[in-house]
Amino acid sequence: MEGASSCSSSSSAAAAQGGRGGEVGIRVGATNIGRLRGAPAAPGRHQQQQGKQPQHGARGGGVTSWHLRAFAAAVGVMGCVLLAASLAMSALHQVQFRNAAISRNVRGLQELKQNVVRREQAEQIMHGRLLQMATSAVSKNGSESEDFALWEEPYKQARKWKPCAAKHSLADEEPDEINNGFILISANGGLNQQRVAVCNAVVVAALLNATLVLPRFLYSSVWRDTSQFGDIYQEDYFVNYMKNDVRIVKELPPHLQSLDLEAIGSQVTDMDISKEAEPSELVKSVLPILQQNGVVHFLGFGNRLGFDSVPVHLQRLRCRCNFHALKFVPELQRAGSLLVQRLRKASAMQTEMDKQLFGSNMVDPAFAEDHAAGGPSRYLALHMRFEEDMVAYSLCEFGGGEEERRELQAYRETHFPALATRLLNATVSPEEQRSLGRCPLTPEESGLILSALGYDRRTFIYVAGSQIYGGAPRLRPLTRLYPNLVTKEDILTADELAPFNNFSSRLAALDFIACASADVFAVTDSGSQLSSLVSGFRIYHGRGRAPTLHPNRKRYAQVLAEEGSIAWGGFQRRVRQMVEEYKRVSPRPRGRSVYRQPRTPGCMCRAAGDGSVDF
């Protein structure tokens, strides 16, 4: 309406203006046309100014001021009509646009609500009641008022145990010149399984009086890593450190390299040796092959040497290998040093553990401080052993329903075909697996333990492990409790990680370093080799000041089974009892690995009050 009224007033004004000043209208129009066409109106303008043409001469040309006024009025009316039509169409389009926008907004809100619901479902929370109580507890937790030792070993007896494996088995003596041949191993698994295989091979070589060839690492469809020994460990350091115990060479002599070891019967697989075999079995079954062919190839060699029946001088070799001889290559040491220094203040890097892990390759603290401003003075490392291979192999269920079951079964068929085939003729109860403590802890269940122990919401947590099954939605219950969660990808830049990308063993080495150096290390899976090796490393080199949290999954499953009725105080008390029991200091129990429990003869010594040392 405003446009219509302004239009009528414009036409009236134009008519009135034409009545009193038609000459102005001619002059403006002539001037504009003249600019476009080369100004032919200039002479007419000059004649008018000179007054040489009479008024009737203009009318005689056929164009009068009345014609011009009529023409202006017509143009004005037509403009008003067009403007009114344009306004009407604009109003109509605006109504349609607003209706469409409202429709889109409604759909957007509906989709947003659906996405929220989907996200909540994707979290697959298994212990909602406990999680709600834990969320309240972590905001109240505080180390000052808690009686649980959050950041230190609760038992001072741990400080009485000292590393002893640095001593040579036979001081200042080299291996016997008489040699039965060469031992070659191709170790399977990931970084930590291979590490165990290497140290077991050192013992077998000494047992059989053989020369060890630097171990090879098999390619795994699970780990997908082509790294070899020299890509991870310092070859020359390893050879030199062990030279007084066992002879080690980098490759077979030429006359043996061309042999088909399987064809001549020199290849020994895991099927040929008992799991955790006694030394006598190896002497009986392998030594004759070695003496006959001069070489034996152990293919796989996973957990093929026991612990309890191994003599002390050979047990010491295991510990010398694992805790002293295997040093990461300088590139990993420097990246690991940078990782740890950024995880905590650089000034805190003064422990024996750091010297063992980094040696002379510790990064300049000044460089780390530039990147770690405001960082925490201490951190907790949590090994989340919840990768898809672990989840699939456990035969447990984790709240994902039928979709999860199909996905894990497909993974088993691809990566664990023997297990998948066995399941066709057997029924496994996921509930029974859980009650027996055979299910890996979810991030949610790990967070519940930490909150029950008294770690507050501000706790800085380094999460070790590769791809968490379920991704970010699976981690979300843990991040609700502890938002300060980081991984190596968060701490190191893309350029700093670039040399190790696509090599899972090298990335696992960085996790090993971060977990070993942590103020507290939390285990979620007792069967994990990384957790086992890191726990032992912390006992051996930690000087009694490197606590490890180790829940009993079977007992924890019993506690979680009472979720519907248990109060937070009762849950907290039972979780603390469970964790404290593992912290008690004692020699290695029978049947336990020396890599996890190195408080055993040949590895560690216990100092008495009078200064004497046993073991």
C-alpha positions as CSV (number, residue, x, y, z in Angstrom):
1,M,0.0,0.0,0.0
2,E,2.9,2.3,0.7
3,G,4.1,1.7,-2.9
4,A,0.7,2.5,-4.4
5,S,0.3,5.8,-2.6
6,S,3.9,6.9,-3.4
7,C,3.2,6.0,-7.0
8,S,0.1,8.1,-7.3
9,S,1.8,11.0,-5.6
10,S,4.7,10.7,-8.0
11,S,2.4,10.9,-11.1
12,S,0.6,13.9,-9.7
13,A,3.9,15.6,-9.0
14,A,5.1,14.8,-12.5
15,A,1.9,16.3,-14.0
16,A,2.2,19.4,-11.9
17,Q,5.8,19.8,-12.6
18,G,5.1,19.5,-16.3
19,G,2.4,22.2,-16.1
20,R,4.8,24.8,-14.8
21,G,8.1,23.8,-16.2
22,G,7.9,21.8,-19.4
23,E,11.2,23.4,-20.5
24,V,13.0,21.7,-17.7
25,G,11.6,18.3,-18.8
26,I,12.8,18.9,-22.4
27,R,16.2,20.1,-21.3
28,V,16.9,17.1,-19.1
29,G,15.7,14.6,-21.7
30,A,17.6,16.3,-24.5
31,T,20.8,16.3,-22.4
32,N,20.6,12.6,-21.7
33,I,19.9,11.7,-25.3
34,G,22.7,13.9,-26.4
35,R,25.1,12.1,-24.2
36,L,24.2,8.8,-25.8
37,R,24.1,10.0,-29.4
38,G,26.8,12.6,-29.7
39,A,24.8,15.7,-28.5
40,P,22.7,16.8,-31.6
41,A,20.4,18.7,-29.2
42,A,23.2,21.3,-28.5
43,P,22.3,23.6,-31.4
44,G,18.6,23.6,-30.4
45,R,19.7,24.5,-26.9
46,H,21.8,27.3,-28.2
47,Q,19.0,28.7,-30.3
48,Q,16.6,28.7,-27.3
49,Q,19.2,30.5,-25.3
50,Q,19.6,33.1,-28.0
51,G,15.8,33.6,-28.4
52,K,16.0,33.4,-32.2
53,Q,13.2,30.8,-32.5
54,P,9.6,31.9,-31.8
55,Q,7.3,29.9,-29.6
56,H,4.9,28.9,-32.3
57,G,7.9,27.5,-34.3
58,A,8.3,24.8,-31.6
59,R,4.6,23.9,-31.8
60,G,4.9,23.7,-35.6
61,G,7.5,20.8,-35.1
62,G,4.6,18.6,-33.7
63,V,5.8,18.3,-30.1
64,T,4.2,20.6,-27.6
65,S,4.4,20.8,-23.8
66,W,0.9,19.3,-23.6
67,H,2.1,16.2,-25.4
68,L,5.0,15.9,-23.0
69,R,2.7,16.2,-19.9
70,A,0.4,13.5,-21.3
71,F,3.3,11.2,-22.0
72,A,4.7,11.7,-18.5
73,A,1.3,11.0,-16.9
74,A,0.9,7.8,-19.0
75,V,4.4,6.6,-18.0
76,G,3.6,7.3,-14.4
77,V,0.4,5.3,-14.4
78,M,2.0,2.3,-16.1
79,G,4.8,2.4,-13.5
80,C,2.3,2.4,-10.7
81,V,0.5,-0.6,-12.2
82,L,3.8,-2.5,-12.6
83,L,4.9,-1.6,-9.0
84,A,1.6,-2.8,-7.5
85,A,1.8,-6.1,-9.4
86,S,5.4,-6.6,-8.2
87,L,4.4,-5.9,-4.6
88,A,1.6,-8.4,-4.8
89,M,3.9,-11.1,-6.2
90,S,6.5,-10.3,-3.6
91,A,4.0,-10.7,-0.8
92,L,2.8,-14.0,-2.2
93,H,6.4,-15.4,-2.5
94,Q,7.2,-14.2,1.0
95,V,4.2,-16.2,2.5
96,Q,5.3,-19.3,0.6
97,F,8.9,-18.8,1.7
98,R,7.9,-18.4,5.3
99,N,5.7,-21.5,5.2
100,A,8.6,-23.5,3.7
101,A,11.0,-22.1,6.3
102,I,8.7,-23.1,9.1
103,S,8.3,-26.6,7.5
104,R,12.1,-26.9,7.3
105,N,12.6,-25.7,10.9
106,V,10.1,-28.3,12.1
107,R,11.8,-31.0,10.2
108,G,15.2,-29.8,11.5
109,L,14.0,-29.9,15.1
110,Q,12.6,-33.4,14.5
111,E,15.9,-34.5,13.0
112,L,17.8,-32.9,15.8
113,K,15.7,-34.8,18.4
114,Q,16.2,-38.0,16.4
115,N,19.9,-37.5,16.2
116,V,20.1,-36.9,20.0
117,V,18.1,-40.1,20.6
118,R,20.5,-41.9,18.1
119,R,23.5,-40.6,19.9
120,E,22.2,-41.7,23.3
121,Q,21.5,-45.1,21.8
122,A,24.9,-45.2,20.2
123,E,26.5,-44.7,23.7
124,Q,25.1,-48.1,24.6
125,I,25.4,-47.4,28.3
126,M,25.4,-50.7,30.2
127,H,25.4,-49.4,33.8
128,G,23.2,-46.3,33.7
129,R,22.5,-46.2,37.5
130,L,26.1,-46.5,38.5
131,L,27.2,-44.0,35.8
132,Q,24.7,-41.5,37.2
133,M,26.1,-42.0,40.8
134,A,29.7,-41.8,39.5
135,T,29.0,-38.6,37.7
136,S,28.1,-37.0,41.0
137,A,31.0,-38.6,42.8
138,V,33.8,-37.4,40.5
139,S,32.9,-33.8,41.1
140,K,33.2,-34.4,44.9
141,N,36.3,-36.6,44.8
142,G,39.5,-35.1,46.1
143,S,42.9,-36.7,46.9
144,E,43.3,-34.7,50.1
145,S,40.4,-36.2,51.9
146,E,40.6,-39.8,50.5
147,D,42.3,-42.6,52.4
148,F,43.1,-44.5,49.2
149,A,46.6,-44.0,47.9
150,L,45.8,-42.4,44.5
151,W,49.3,-41.5,43.3
152,E,51.8,-43.7,45.2
153,E,52.5,-47.2,46.2
154,P,50.6,-48.0,49.5
155,Y,53.2,-50.6,50.7
156,K,56.7,-49.4,51.4
157,Q,58.0,-53.0,51.1
158,A,58.0,-52.3,47.3
159,R,61.0,-50.0,47.7
160,K,63.1,-52.8,49.1
161,W,63.2,-54.7,45.8
162,K,66.0,-53.8,43.5
163,P,66.9,-54.7,39.9
164,C,69.5,-57.5,39.7
165,A,69.4,-58.8,36.2
166,A,72.1,-56.4,35.0
167,K,74.6,-58.9,36.4
168,H,76.0,-61.3,33.8
169,S,75.1,-64.9,34.2
170,L,78.8,-65.8,34.1
171,A,80.9,-62.8,34.8
172,D,83.4,-61.7,32.2
173,E,83.0,-65.0,30.3
174,E,81.8,-65.3,26.7
175,P,79.7,-68.2,25.4
176,D,81.3,-71.6,24.8
177,E,83.2,-71.8,21.5
178,I,81.6,-75.2,20.8
179,N,78.3,-74.3,19.1
180,N,75.4,-76.6,18.1
181,G,74.2,-74.3,15.2
182,F,71.9,-71.4,14.6
183,I,68.4,-70.6,15.9
184,L,66.2,-68.5,13.8
185,I,62.8,-67.3,15.0
186,S,59.9,-65.6,13.2
187,A,57.8,-64.1,15.9
188,N,54.1,-63.5,15.4
189,G,51.6,-61.1,17.0
190,G,52.1,-57.4,17.8
191,L,55.0,-55.5,19.4
192,N,54.6,-57.0,22.9
193,Q,54.1,-60.6,21.9
194,Q,57.2,-60.3,19.7
195,R,59.1,-58.8,22.6
196,V,58.4,-61.9,24.7
197,A,59.3,-64.2,21.9
198,V,62.6,-62.4,21.4
199,C,63.6,-62.9,25.1
200,N,62.4,-66.5,25.2
201,A,64.5,-67.1,22.1
202,V,67.6,-65.8,23.9
203,V,67.0,-68.3,26.7
204,V,66.5,-71.2,24.2
205,A,69.7,-70.3,22.4
206,A,71.6,-70.3,25.6
207,L,69.9,-73.6,26.7
208,L,70.8,-75.3,23.4
209,N,74.2,-73.7,23.2
210,A,73.3,-72.2,19.8
211,T,73.8,-68.9,18.0
212,L,70.8,-66.7,17.8
213,V,70.0,-64.9,14.5
214,L,68.4,-61.5,15.0
215,P,64.6,-62.3,15.2
216,R,62.3,-61.7,12.3
217,F,58.7,-60.4,12.8
218,L,55.8,-62.0,10.9
219,Y,53.3,-59.9,9.1
220,S,49.8,-60.1,10.7
221,S,46.5,-59.4,9.0
222,V,45.4,-57.9,12.3
223,W,48.3,-55.6,13.0
224,R,49.3,-55.0,9.4
225,D,52.8,-53.9,10.1
226,T,55.9,-54.6,8.1
227,S,58.3,-53.5,10.8
228,Q,61.3,-55.6,11.6
229,F,63.6,-55.8,14.6
230,G,65.9,-53.0,13.5
231,D,62.9,-50.7,12.9
232,I,62.0,-50.9,16.6
233,Y,65.0,-51.9,18.7
234,Q,68.7,-50.9,18.6
235,E,70.3,-53.9,16.9
236,D,74.0,-53.2,17.9
237,Y,73.1,-52.4,21.5
238,F,71.1,-55.7,21.8
239,V,74.0,-57.8,20.3
240,N,76.6,-56.2,22.5
241,Y,74.7,-56.2,25.7
242,M,74.0,-59.9,25.5
243,K,77.4,-61.0,24.1
244,N,78.6,-62.5,27.4
245,D,75.5,-64.6,27.6
246,V,74.6,-65.7,24.1
247,R,76.2,-65.2,20.7
248,I,73.9,-63.2,18.3
249,V,74.4,-62.5,14.6
250,K,72.4,-60.5,12.2
251,E,71.8,-63.2,9.6
252,L,72.4,-66.8,8.8
253,P,75.8,-67.7,7.1
254,P,75.5,-68.0,3.3
255,H,75.6,-71.8,3.2
256,L,72.5,-72.0,5.3
257,Q,70.5,-69.1,3.7
258,S,69.6,-71.2,0.6
259,L,68.3,-74.2,2.5
260,D,64.6,-75.1,2.5
261,L,64.3,-75.4,6.2
262,E,60.8,-76.8,6.1
263,A,61.8,-79.5,3.6
264,I,64.8,-80.7,5.7
265,G,62.7,-80.8,8.9
266,S,64.3,-77.8,10.6
267,Q,61.1,-75.8,10.9
268,V,59.4,-76.0,14.3
269,T,55.9,-74.5,14.7
270,D,53.8,-73.8,17.8
271,M,52.0,-77.0,17.1
272,D,55.2,-79.0,17.7
273,I,55.9,-77.6,21.2
274,S,53.7,-77.5,24.2
275,K,52.5,-74.1,25.5
276,E,54.9,-72.9,28.2
277,A,57.1,-76.0,27.7
278,E,59.7,-77.0,30.2
279,P,63.4,-76.7,29.1
280,S,63.7,-80.5,29.1
281,E,61.1,-80.7,26.3
282,L,63.1,-78.4,24.1
283,V,66.3,-80.3,24.7
284,K,64.6,-83.5,23.8
285,S,62.7,-82.5,20.7
286,V,64.7,-79.6,19.2
287,L,68.4,-80.2,20.1
288,P,68.7,-83.3,17.8
289,I,67.4,-81.4,14.8
290,L,69.8,-78.6,15.6
291,Q,72.7,-80.9,15.8
292,Q,71.7,-82.7,12.6
293,N,71.0,-79.7,10.3
294,G,72.9,-77.0,12.0
295,V,69.8,-74.7,12.1
296,V,66.3,-74.6,13.5
297,H,63.6,-72.2,12.5
298,F,61.0,-71.5,15.2
299,L,57.9,-70.3,13.3
300,G,55.6,-68.3,15.6
301,F,57.1,-69.1,19.0
302,G,54.3,-67.6,21.0
303,N,54.5,-68.5,24.8
304,R,56.5,-71.7,24.1
305,L,58.7,-71.5,27.2
306,G,57.5,-72.0,30.8
307,F,58.5,-70.1,33.9
308,D,58.7,-72.2,37.0
309,S,61.1,-74.9,35.6
310,V,63.6,-72.5,34.1
311,P,66.9,-72.4,36.1
312,V,67.8,-69.1,37.8
313,H,70.7,-68.3,35.4
314,L,68.4,-68.7,32.4
315,Q,65.6,-66.7,34.1
316,R,68.2,-63.9,34.6
317,L,68.7,-63.9,30.8
318,R,65.0,-63.3,30.3
319,C,65.2,-60.3,32.5
320,R,68.4,-59.0,31.1
321,C,66.9,-59.1,27.7
322,N,63.5,-57.6,28.5
323,F,64.6,-54.9,31.1
324,H,68.0,-54.0,29.8
325,A,69.0,-55.2,26.3
326,L,65.9,-54.1,24.3
327,K,66.2,-50.4,23.8
328,F,63.9,-48.6,21.3
329,V,65.6,-46.9,18.3
330,P,66.6,-43.3,18.8
331,E,63.6,-42.0,16.7
332,L,61.2,-43.7,19.1
333,Q,63.1,-42.6,22.1
334,R,63.0,-39.0,21.1
335,A,59.3,-39.0,20.2
336,G,58.5,-40.9,23.4
337,S,60.5,-38.4,25.5
338,L,58.6,-35.5,23.8
339,L,55.3,-37.3,24.4
340,V,56.0,-37.8,28.2
341,Q,57.4,-34.3,28.7
342,R,54.3,-32.8,27.2
343,L,52.1,-35.0,29.3
344,R,53.6,-33.6,32.5
345,K,55.9,-30.7,33.4
346,A,59.4,-31.2,32.0
347,S,61.0,-30.6,35.4
348,A,59.4,-33.9,36.6
349,M,61.6,-35.9,34.1
350,Q,64.1,-37.1,36.7
351,T,63.3,-40.8,37.3
352,E,65.2,-44.0,36.7
353,M,62.4,-45.1,34.4
354,D,63.2,-42.1,32.1
355,K,66.9,-43.0,31.9
356,Q,66.0,-46.6,31.0
357,L,63.5,-45.6,28.3
358,F,65.2,-42.7,26.7
359,G,68.9,-43.0,27.5
360,S,70.8,-40.2,25.8
361,N,67.9,-39.4,23.5
362,M,65.9,-37.4,26.0
363,V,64.5,-34.3,24.3
364,D,65.7,-30.9,25.5
365,P,63.3,-29.9,28.3
366,A,63.2,-26.3,27.1
367,F,61.7,-27.5,23.8
368,A,59.1,-29.6,25.6
369,E,58.2,-26.7,28.0
370,D,57.4,-24.5,25.0
371,H,54.7,-27.0,24.0
372,A,53.4,-28.0,27.4
373,A,52.5,-24.7,29.1
374,G,49.9,-25.3,31.7
375,G,50.2,-29.1,31.4
376,P,49.6,-31.3,34.4
377,S,52.3,-32.2,36.8
378,R,51.2,-35.9,36.8
379,Y,49.0,-38.1,34.7
380,L,47.3,-41.5,34.8
381,A,47.8,-43.9,31.8
382,L,44.8,-46.1,31.0
383,H,45.3,-49.0,28.7
384,M,42.0,-49.5,27.0
385,R,42.2,-53.0,25.5
386,F,38.9,-52.7,23.7
387,E,40.0,-53.1,20.1
388,E,37.7,-55.0,17.7
389,D,40.0,-58.1,17.7
390,M,39.9,-58.3,21.4
391,V,36.1,-57.7,21.6
392,A,35.4,-60.3,18.9
393,Y,37.7,-63.0,20.4
394,S,36.2,-62.6,23.8
395,L,32.7,-63.9,22.6
396,C,31.1,-61.4,25.0
397,E,28.3,-58.9,24.3
398,F,28.5,-55.2,25.0
399,G,25.0,-53.8,24.6
400,G,25.0,-53.4,20.8
401,G,22.2,-55.9,20.1
402,E,21.9,-57.9,16.9
403,E,23.9,-55.5,14.8
404,E,26.9,-55.9,17.1
405,R,26.6,-59.7,17.0
406,R,26.6,-59.7,13.2
407,E,29.5,-57.4,13.0
408,L,31.7,-59.3,15.5
409,Q,30.8,-62.7,13.9
410,A,31.9,-61.3,10.5
411,Y,35.2,-60.2,12.0
412,R,35.7,-63.6,13.5
413,E,35.1,-65.3,10.2
414,T,37.7,-63.1,8.6
415,H,40.4,-63.0,11.2
416,F,39.7,-66.0,13.5
417,P,38.3,-68.6,11.1
418,A,39.2,-71.5,13.5
419,L,37.2,-69.9,16.3
420,A,34.3,-69.1,14.0
421,T,34.2,-72.7,12.9
422,R,34.3,-74.0,16.4
423,L,31.3,-71.8,17.3
424,L,29.2,-73.6,14.7
425,N,29.2,-76.7,16.8
426,A,29.2,-75.1,20.3
427,T,27.1,-72.7,22.3
428,V,28.9,-70.0,24.2
429,S,27.0,-67.9,26.8
430,P,28.1,-64.3,26.8
431,E,26.7,-64.0,30.3
432,E,28.8,-66.9,31.5
433,Q,31.9,-65.4,29.8
434,R,31.3,-62.2,31.8
435,S,30.7,-63.9,35.1
436,L,34.0,-65.7,34.6
437,G,35.9,-62.5,34.1
438,R,36.6,-63.1,30.4
439,C,35.2,-59.9,29.0
440,P,37.4,-56.9,28.4
441,L,36.3,-53.8,30.3
442,T,34.4,-51.2,28.4
443,P,35.5,-47.5,28.7
444,E,32.4,-47.0,30.8
445,E,33.3,-49.8,33.2
446,S,36.9,-48.5,33.5
447,G,35.6,-45.0,34.3
448,L,33.4,-46.5,37.1
449,I,36.5,-48.0,38.7
450,L,38.5,-44.8,38.6
451,S,35.6,-42.8,40.1
452,A,35.2,-45.4,42.8
453,L,38.9,-45.2,43.7
454,G,38.5,-41.5,44.2
455,Y,40.1,-39.9,41.1
456,D,38.3,-36.5,40.6
457,R,37.0,-35.0,37.4
458,R,40.2,-33.0,36.8
459,T,42.4,-36.1,36.5
460,F,44.5,-36.0,33.4
461,I,44.3,-39.4,31.6
462,Y,46.4,-40.7,28.7
463,V,44.5,-43.5,26.8
464,A,46.7,-46.1,25.3
465,G,45.5,-48.6,22.7
466,S,44.6,-48.5,19.0
467,Q,41.1,-48.1,17.6
468,I,38.5,-48.4,20.4
469,Y,35.7,-50.6,19.2
470,G,32.6,-48.4,18.7
471,G,34.7,-45.2,18.4
472,A,33.8,-41.9,20.1
473,P,30.2,-43.0,21.1
474,R,31.7,-45.9,23.1
475,L,34.2,-43.5,24.8
476,R,31.5,-40.9,25.6
477,P,30.5,-42.4,29.0
478,L,34.1,-42.2,30.1
479,T,34.6,-38.7,28.9
480,R,31.5,-37.6,30.8
481,L,33.3,-38.6,34.0
482,Y,36.8,-37.6,32.9
483,P,36.9,-34.9,30.2
484,N,40.7,-34.5,30.3
485,L,41.3,-37.6,28.1
486,V,44.2,-37.5,25.6
487,T,46.0,-39.9,23.2
488,K,49.3,-39.7,21.5
489,E,47.5,-38.1,18.5
490,D,46.4,-35.2,20.8
491,I,49.9,-34.6,22.2
492,L,52.2,-35.0,19.3
493,T,51.8,-33.1,16.0
494,A,51.0,-34.8,12.7
495,D,54.6,-34.2,11.6
496,E,56.0,-35.7,14.7
497,L,53.8,-38.8,14.3
498,A,54.3,-39.1,10.5
499,P,57.4,-41.4,10.7
500,F,55.4,-44.0,12.7
501,N,52.0,-43.8,10.9
502,N,51.0,-47.1,9.3
503,F,53.3,-49.0,11.6
504,S,51.2,-50.3,14.5
505,S,54.2,-51.7,16.4
506,R,56.0,-48.4,16.4
507,L,52.8,-46.6,17.6
508,A,52.4,-49.3,20.2
509,A,56.0,-48.5,21.4
510,L,54.9,-44.9,22.1
511,D,52.0,-46.2,24.1
512,F,54.5,-48.5,26.0
513,I,56.7,-45.5,26.8
514,A,53.8,-43.3,28.0
515,C,52.3,-46.0,30.1
516,A,55.6,-47.0,31.7
517,S,56.4,-43.4,32.6
518,A,53.0,-42.6,34.0
519,D,52.5,-41.6,37.6
520,V,49.8,-44.3,37.8
521,F,49.1,-47.1,35.3
522,A,45.6,-48.6,35.1
523,V,45.1,-52.0,33.5
524,T,41.8,-53.1,32.1
525,D,42.8,-56.5,30.7
526,S,45.0,-58.9,32.6
527,G,45.6,-60.9,29.5
528,S,47.1,-58.0,27.5
529,Q,50.8,-58.3,26.7
530,L,51.2,-54.6,26.8
531,S,49.7,-54.4,30.3
532,S,51.7,-57.3,31.4
533,L,55.0,-56.0,30.1
534,V,54.4,-52.4,31.3
535,S,53.4,-53.6,34.8
536,G,56.6,-55.6,35.1
537,F,58.7,-52.7,33.7
538,R,57.2,-50.4,36.3
539,I,58.0,-52.9,39.1
540,Y,61.5,-53.5,37.9
541,H,62.6,-49.9,37.2
542,G,60.0,-48.0,39.3
543,R,61.9,-48.2,42.6
544,G,58.7,-48.8,44.5
545,R,57.2,-45.5,43.3
546,A,55.2,-46.6,40.2
547,P,51.8,-47.9,41.3
548,T,49.6,-50.0,39.0
549,L,45.8,-50.4,39.2
550,H,44.8,-53.9,38.4
551,P,41.2,-54.9,38.8
552,N,40.1,-58.5,39.1
553,R,37.5,-58.8,36.3
554,K,35.8,-61.8,37.7
555,R,35.2,-60.1,41.1
556,Y,34.3,-56.9,39.3
557,A,31.7,-58.7,37.2
558,Q,30.1,-59.9,40.5
559,V,29.9,-56.4,41.8
560,L,28.4,-55.1,38.6
561,A,25.8,-57.8,38.7
562,E,24.4,-56.2,41.8
563,E,24.0,-52.8,40.1
564,G,20.3,-52.6,40.7
565,S,20.6,-52.7,44.5
566,I,24.1,-51.6,45.4
567,A,24.7,-48.2,46.9
568,W,27.6,-46.0,45.8
569,G,29.4,-46.5,49.1
570,G,29.2,-50.2,48.9
571,F,30.4,-50.2,45.3
572,Q,33.3,-47.9,46.2
573,R,34.4,-50.1,49.1
574,R,34.4,-53.3,47.1
575,V,36.2,-51.8,44.2
576,R,38.9,-50.4,46.4
577,Q,39.4,-53.8,48.2
578,M,39.7,-55.5,44.8
579,V,42.4,-53.1,43.6
580,E,44.3,-52.9,46.9
581,E,44.7,-56.7,47.0
582,Y,46.8,-56.6,43.8
583,K,49.0,-53.9,45.1
584,R,50.3,-56.1,47.9
585,V,54.0,-56.8,47.6
586,S,55.1,-60.4,47.3
587,P,57.5,-62.6,45.3
588,R,56.3,-63.9,41.9
589,P,53.6,-66.5,42.5
590,R,54.0,-69.9,40.9
591,G,52.9,-70.0,37.3
592,R,53.1,-66.2,36.8
593,S,55.1,-64.5,34.1
594,V,58.5,-63.0,35.0
595,Y,57.8,-60.3,32.6
596,R,54.8,-59.2,34.7
597,Q,56.1,-60.3,38.1
598,P,59.9,-59.8,38.1
599,R,60.2,-60.1,41.9
600,T,61.9,-63.5,41.4
601,P,65.4,-65.0,41.7
602,G,67.5,-64.0,38.9
603,C,65.6,-60.8,38.2
604,M,65.2,-58.7,41.4
605,C,66.8,-58.7,44.8
606,R,65.3,-57.8,48.1
607,A,67.3,-55.7,50.5
608,A,67.1,-56.6,54.2
609,G,67.2,-54.1,57.1
610,D,70.8,-55.0,57.8
611,G,71.9,-54.1,54.2
612,S,72.1,-57.7,53.0
613,V,70.4,-58.8,49.8
614,D,68.6,-62.1,49.1
615,F,67.7,-63.7,45.7
